[in-house]
Amino acid sequence: STQMIRFLLDENFNGKIVRGLRVRQPDIDMIRIQDTELSGADDPAVLEWAAKEGRILLTHDLATMTKYASERIAQGLPLAGVIFIQDTLPVAKAIDDLLAILGASNPSDWENRTDFLPL
């Protein structure tokens, strides 16, 4: 069986996207940073934890998180994957794109990889 993709949501992640995902796919495996011991942690710590837990980070932080994700890859450190979502992207489109990713890929496809929505 293919492994299910698991998401970690950045602290500032749009709650409307979260709620929409849960409605459309109730069994989705996603947790918010603020619901873990990571609350308030810096970006490198978040990426380290996500790698250990095998969770793909969803973030609107295109400024600093891109830099830290690239640094991890450059240093040969594991990265479970990061999906950067433009905060100008309509909520419905973000939900559709994330559900498409869930349906069409598995966790190993995202290792050491970052991508941007819209796809």
VEXDREN-2710 file (C-alpha; in Angstrom, 1 decimal):
% VEXDREN-2710
k/r/px/py/pz
1/SER/0.0/0.0/0.0
2/THR/1.2/3.5/-0.7
3/GLN/2.1/5.6/2.3
4/MET/-0.2/8.5/3.0
5/ILE/1.2/12.0/2.7
6/ARG/1.3/13.8/6.1
7/PHE/1.3/17.5/6.4
8/LEU/2.7/20.0/9.0
9/LEU/1.0/23.4/8.8
10/ASP/3.1/26.5/9.5
11/GLU/1.9/28.7/12.3
12/ASN/0.5/31.4/10.0
13/PHE/-1.2/28.9/7.7
14/ASN/-4.6/30.0/6.4
15/GLY/-7.3/28.3/8.6
16/LYS/-9.8/28.5/5.7
17/ILE/-7.6/26.1/3.7
18/VAL/-7.3/23.8/6.7
19/ARG/-11.0/23.7/7.2
20/GLY/-11.7/23.1/3.5
21/LEU/-9.2/20.3/3.4
22/ARG/-10.8/18.6/6.4
23/VAL/-14.3/18.9/4.8
24/ARG/-13.2/17.4/1.5
25/GLN/-10.9/14.7/2.9
26/PRO/-11.8/14.0/6.5
27/ASP/-9.0/11.4/7.0
28/ILE/-6.3/13.8/6.0
29/ASP/-3.3/13.6/8.3
30/MET/-2.2/17.2/9.1
31/ILE/-1.2/18.9/12.3
32/ARG/-0.5/22.6/13.0
33/ILE/2.8/23.7/14.5
34/GLN/1.0/25.5/17.3
35/ASP/-0.5/22.1/18.4
36/THR/3.0/20.6/18.8
37/GLU/6.0/21.3/21.0
38/LEU/7.3/23.4/18.1
39/SER/5.1/26.3/18.8
40/GLY/7.2/29.4/18.4
41/ALA/10.2/27.5/17.1
42/ASP/12.5/29.0/14.4
43/ASP/12.4/27.8/10.8
44/PRO/15.4/25.4/11.0
45/ALA/13.9/23.7/14.0
46/VAL/10.6/23.3/12.2
47/LEU/12.2/21.7/9.2
48/GLU/14.3/19.4/11.4
49/TRP/11.2/18.2/13.2
50/ALA/9.2/17.8/10.0
51/ALA/12.1/15.7/8.5
52/LYS/12.1/13.4/11.6
53/GLU/8.3/13.0/11.5
54/GLY/8.2/12.7/7.7
55/ARG/5.8/15.5/7.4
56/ILE/5.6/17.9/4.4
57/LEU/5.5/21.5/5.5
58/LEU/2.8/23.7/4.1
59/THR/3.7/27.4/4.5
60/HIS/2.9/30.9/3.1
61/ASP/6.4/32.0/4.2
62/LEU/8.1/32.4/0.9
63/ALA/10.7/34.8/2.3
64/THR/12.7/32.9/4.9
65/MET/11.5/29.3/4.7
66/THR/12.7/29.0/1.1
67/LYS/16.3/29.9/2.3
68/TYR/16.3/27.4/5.1
69/ALA/14.8/24.6/3.0
70/SER/17.5/25.2/0.3
71/GLU/20.2/25.2/3.0
72/ARG/19.1/21.8/4.3
73/ILE/19.2/20.3/0.9
74/ALA/22.6/21.9/0.2
75/GLN/24.0/20.5/3.4
76/GLY/22.7/17.0/2.7
77/LEU/20.3/17.1/5.6
78/PRO/17.0/15.3/5.2
79/LEU/14.0/17.3/4.1
80/ALA/10.5/15.8/4.1
81/GLY/9.4/18.4/1.5
82/VAL/8.0/21.9/1.6
83/ILE/5.1/23.3/-0.3
84/PHE/5.0/27.1/-0.6
85/ILE/1.6/28.5/-1.1
86/GLN/1.2/32.1/-2.3
87/ASP/-1.1/33.8/0.2
88/THR/-2.8/35.5/-2.8
89/LEU/-3.9/32.1/-4.1
90/PRO/-7.7/31.7/-3.8
91/VAL/-8.6/29.3/-1.0
92/ALA/-10.6/26.9/-3.3
93/LYS/-7.6/26.6/-5.7
94/ALA/-5.2/25.9/-2.8
95/ILE/-7.5/23.2/-1.5
96/ASP/-7.9/21.7/-5.0
97/ASP/-4.1/21.7/-5.6
98/LEU/-3.3/20.1/-2.2
99/LEU/-5.9/17.4/-2.7
100/ALA/-4.4/16.7/-6.2
101/ILE/-1.0/16.3/-4.5
102/LEU/-2.4/14.0/-1.9
103/GLY/-4.1/11.9/-4.6
104/ALA/-1.2/11.8/-7.0
105/SER/2.0/11.4/-5.0
106/ASN/3.5/9.6/-2.0
107/PRO/5.9/10.9/0.7
108/SER/9.0/9.7/-1.1
109/ASP/8.2/11.9/-4.1
110/TRP/8.7/15.0/-1.8
111/GLU/11.9/14.1/-0.1
112/ASN/14.5/16.8/-0.6
113/ARG/12.1/18.8/-2.7
114/THR/10.2/22.1/-2.5
115/ASP/7.4/23.3/-4.8
116/PHE/5.1/26.2/-5.2
117/LEU/1.4/26.5/-5.5
118/PRO/-0.3/27.1/-7.8
119/LEU/1.4/24.1/-9.5
END
